């Protein structure tokens, strides 16, 4: 073996060794001594990891006569997991461990990659795992799909899922490169106490977050740093259409208190009373609601609520993928079989054994009441049968049926514009936008305000900037021109230039809105009408960033 090959091998050994060196103590995640080990890389929280480790061991002992432990690896969020997998597969290929005799199906010995499955994330992330990583091997570009088909018979899939759809989304990859295990909604988290003090009904639609009473009381994650909030905003655009969708997003932003760099933060801020509402993925919202419940309290009375706006919310699968060249593909397949059982699906939504409400949980195949032992997970099961069975439905903590709630509108393809435009018209000039929003509402509420000036303010507030193409053409930002504008952004330097120009455009417009309001008011400032931007009593917010 040449020195170069030795160095490649050593580098690969380091890459695959780090996860083993940093793996958590298995006992902390609820594993017990067992004959076999399943290695799972996951973004799931400890409560999910513990409940599924314990339940899989029980099921495996009953069905296969031996115990099994799960060795969880948690390097970070889903993006970090995908990057780590890409690094490992690329290193293994460069070290010569993959055979490309069949370029469409490269093979390597079991255990070349130290993980059996990737458990958790979204369908987008698992599709990236399916599509794999491109590597240069002996001067030739090769692609390694990082997952393999699960290989279940069509009648088994039919029994698990029925129709492969939830709204406009799929429940599993048609090639079985990923299989949905639970469902995720992208909706609204809100503080019921603050809503009561504002005398507002609980939100039921995304448009409810544009109400002027919520000025300074909405918290949002930056879509440039959060895939889940981007999915939520994409659903607003696709379901409401270009003009109405952008209007809702812009007004929602104008009501913002702050923009966070993490999708986990809005539910925490809402729970603490720092904001009245925000956008959240369902298990963050419901998880925070669960965290603040008193023992024995009815979840419907919690001060933190979560809602999936009916018909406009995207519901996405939370999948599992069997990883190519993992240590135990047969055990990985058994884990998927377990995840599709009624007892595993019940873990997502039934009361925990520590909750008195669990006394009415249905009895499972093992003769015990189904549901988690310690933690209530507040996730939505993926199987339709769980919602169709009246006994199961009554046992669920949350009454949401994702198959009834899900939007049937397919994404319009505008997702890539959200971060760039929202950064320019809201996040990077938040104070200017809020000032303009307040001035605009002052004009709207004042019957004496000149109509022509108000119309000019409206036009300025909602306007979009133009984009100059390399050939000198100048394009408005419209559905018809979106692909051409997006093409400009593919050049990083051009994108940076556009972002600067867009931000300057919106800053000028917002300042002009405030100026027009001041001139018409006669004293340079616009009075705040009663109820607009009102801060609840005893509010401690000192920062209006």
Secondary structure, 3 states (H helix, E strand, C coil): CCHHHHHHHHHHHHHHHHHHHCCCCHHHHCCCCCCEEEEEEECCCHHHHHHHHHHHHHHHHHHHCCCEEEEEECCCCHHHHHHHHHHHHHHHHHCCCCECCCHHHCECCCCCCCCCEEECCCHHHHHHHHHCEEEEECCEEEEECCEECCCCCHHHHHHHHCCCCECCECCECCCCCCEEEEEEEEEEEEEHHHHHHCCCCCCCCHHHHHCHHHCCCEEEECCCCCHHHHHHHHHHHHHHCHHHHHHHHHHHHHCEEEEECCCCHHHHHHHCCCCCEEEEEHHHHHHHHHHCCCCCCCHHHCCEEEECCCCCECEEEEEEEEECCCCCHHHHHHHHHHHCCHHHHHHCCECCCCCHHHHHCCECCCCCECCCCCCCCCCEECCCHHHHCHHHHHHECCCCCHHHHECCCCCCCCHHHHHHHHHHHCHHHHHHHHHHHHHHHHHHHCCCCCHHHHHHHHHHHHCCCCEECCCCCEECCCCCCHHHHHHHHCCHHHHHHHHHHHHHHHHHHHHHHHHHHHHHHCCCCCCCCCCCCCCCCCCCCCCCC
